[in-house]
Amino acid sequence: MIRVLLVDDHRLLRAGLESLLTAVGDISVVASASDGAEAVAAAADLRPDVILMDLSMPGMGGVEATRAIVAADPSVAVVVLTSFSDRELVLDAVDAGAVGYLLKDAKPEELIRGVRAAADGESPIDSKVARTLLSRRTARSDDELTDREREVLRLVVRGLANKQIGRALGISERTVKAHLTRVFASIGVADRTQAALWAQRHGLGSTGS
């Protein structure tokens, strides 16, 4: 069972999400929170597998809450549930430790698939958000990546899974996933295949690059 915490300041949205997610059988909504402070407290008490996090909330916002939650428990998967109006905050949330981002107007099956993907250690990223972010990041060179992100990307090109990459670099699988999420956002791609192709085109396909 995938244990989910819902964080959004709109009561009706939280209720709708809870009805949608609990109806599928393998997802349980363990709690909901109306702001970042409540989310931090609930995450500490309940240790959910996945947190669907709104960004724009009164009081403590989603970026600050994500940073606090991930710092306390790196194993939790925070997925930003955003709208296009929040796109300026998405990269901040990724930098804070979010593993993916989905749109609030996503189809129900896309949202459910995203929750399951996050629970499985993947990074659900809405392609429309990725394209929007890409349009705002015109300098798509590997200069945007840290040395560690380049190392992770080279191992993705070699076909290694997150767990294998973690063993090779001496870091946790969750850390690998966080690095990949930042890589995807930085270079404007939506998945590992696109990232590997991008890396090969930019000469990052070998350990000597």
Secondary structure, 3 states (H helix, E strand, C coil): CEEEEEECCCHHHHHHHHHHHHCCCCEEEEEEECCHHHHHHHHHHHCCCEEEECCCCCCCCHHHHHHHHHHHCCCCEEEEEECHHHHHHHHHHHHHCCCEEEECCCCHHHHHHHHHHHHCCCCCECHHHHHHHHHCCCCCCHHHCCHHHHHHHHHHHCCCCHHHHHHHHCCCHHHHHHHHHHHHHHHCCCCHHHHHHHHHHCCCCCCCC
